[in-house]
Amino acid sequence: MNVIKHTRNIHEFELPDMKFQLAVLSDVHWDNPKCDRDKLKKDLEYCVKHEIPIFINGDLFCCMQGKGDPRRNKSDIRPEHNNARYLDSIVETAVEWWKPYAHLLTVIGYGNHETGIIKHQETDILARFVDLLNYQCKTNIQTGGYGGWLLFTREDKSRKLRVRAKYHHGSGGGGIVTKGAINLTRALEMYEDMDVFTMGHIHENWARNDMRETLVHSQAVGFVTNQKHIHSMITGTYKDEYADGFGGWHIERNAPVKILGGRILKIHFKPVNGKYISDLDSVTFPR
């Protein structure tokens, strides 16, 4: 599969087949001690076994324990990062840990944790990680944006089939009742051309389907109405902040247990009544 970079946050995936799967992860918080690396490794090994490419939609890193960070807490730093080269050690150890999966990584977007490091520490830890991993593994992993587009295209004889996915890391705090439903509804009104929308940030994990009526032009009969399927999903975290429910910031604000893990986006171009439609769905990783 070829990934083409059109702009700094628009990437095209040239699909080798009419069926395609993409693992969509976010909020990994890989360097945080609360990151469930066993769960993460299990999901990544599933991608290796089934040859599923991976997209990461922000907050691959946590990075809150640096000098001058008001959120820093000694209990939230891993021993291998507790040194005078805190950010450097995160990059170096992350590259070693992610090497077995580098060939599946495609695009990695920014989250608020990565942009926070740029703002307060004046270094781009995500770009440093991607550059070093590409150098050592001879891969072509791309950095994306906090928001951007993924285009999935498939050449079929004389036509080019296309699915447009809008990604945004996310904003706000979600809600214990709505679980981010308002964010998805807002996205439906903001991004006109999307077929898929995905966000993270609020550490929820679910998906929904919506339909929109559109007006299209047919050379045979002129203008006709069409029903457009839009698949929206929120990807979960790998940071288990609840644990046994004893205490901590997550417990003190009475936040619930979260479903850990990402989702697998499924795209299937299939013929229906003489034309191709894109069948869209997503599922959680096997438990």
Steps between C-alpha positions, in 0.01 A plus 500: 500500500633840399448809720523834319553825690305781327543761773622489859161367616346339189614147418375260235499122543507318166321176583614169352156337528129574523506412870719687745554521873674777694578488872415840648662569838514812714591604853759226541698703758779249442748646752251520788522220762121465473524407131384139470786381285380140515172603336685725255742225404215253453320737263818577307582131466148450362585761236823317418324164469229639271722757322285796605657848451487737797401867533550680834275800563698694760634459853735216421702651783408641841816698592362682804799447733744750351658795673253782555188295427245578775338157449817303577479226759786270600267199504413558134846453355654170391843418649675501161384859443588633846822672400646831388417420133128442559363579152801351318464175693131478409581534129784248511314233698183550293689439176637169635157390626314588176754351258308170453196700383673772298416332169127534578503861622370740236406845637532626859309816590552745782303509824486763770785330686737529203397858423541583869864390485557723196344793686676457834823313418564633147561158348286281273521161667272332245707613201817388679350157564380457141829620351712266714269202446501557122880532501559180694228290332518643144125570514291790372277586797342845466401754762149637455325789670285552806231477234518390138373267231571142393392411145452133419503442124468195281544492122235281333525491121413853387372631834661604825316398814552724799422521873578827682581474871523813714705464818529735795667412827210651694415773746308552821446246772223286357217422738404212723155489338558605139843328467598736220181473292482880474852506352394257227183695421702821479740331256209406272422869460862614462650261244286477189692251287591238759398134490675416828571708809729393782612670821658407831593713800201429725597134560170352381467214251195463277364568151180601327357528147314793342337558163490819295303578186717644221433624148714348224508534122454203272577530129213263426215666692638831630480589868398226743497465878740269673530368854845534651619277786726667758681294762624683812710355778673596822813303586589411854815534706765253617551694823319325783438781746227323697695188610340375826310825560702593810596858414674745273384786277275273293325360808472836678299646212277189512586389147394148401699198385596542134513240224864464401616466140453633150273401214540331163347693211364274226449625143341282232434625149225277363272507193132580557254553212772562244708741708747474785421607855731520799388280787643655819525358849736481797551253783700482820802273521433146624522478878 
